[in-house]
Amino acid sequence: MKLAVAGYLFPFFFLFKPGLALLGSPLHITFSILEGTSATILIAMAIEGYFIRPMNILERVALLVGGLSLFAPGWETDILAIRVVTPVLYFHWRRSRKPSGTAWMRGESN
């Protein structure tokens, strides 16, 4: 049920991103498809609360803001989404990795 929210919002992307209806130049269409896909994935991750491991509430809010920013028209909101989502996903990925302090004991290499 949670993932259905992202699927419910997707038809509204056609109003704000005419490139999804294949209107415009090939570059505009490509960027619109990437934005629509990214926004849907970000909103779904925020609502579900899981990416590599469970997310805390701040990560979920940041991903929701980023997904909705990609949903809005204009390049300014796209820049905002990139600046909000990139550090959140990076730090989430870094925290999910196992510490490699004892990797040499287990015979693993870095």
Secondary structure as GFF3:
##gff-version 3
##sequence-region A 1 110
A	DSSP	alpha_helix	2	16	.	.	.	ID=ss1
A	DSSP	three_ten_helix	18	21	.	.	.	ID=ss2
A	DSSP	alpha_helix	26	48	.	.	.	ID=ss3
A	DSSP	alpha_helix	57	71	.	.	.	ID=ss4
A	DSSP	alpha_helix	75	96	.	.	.	ID=ss5
###
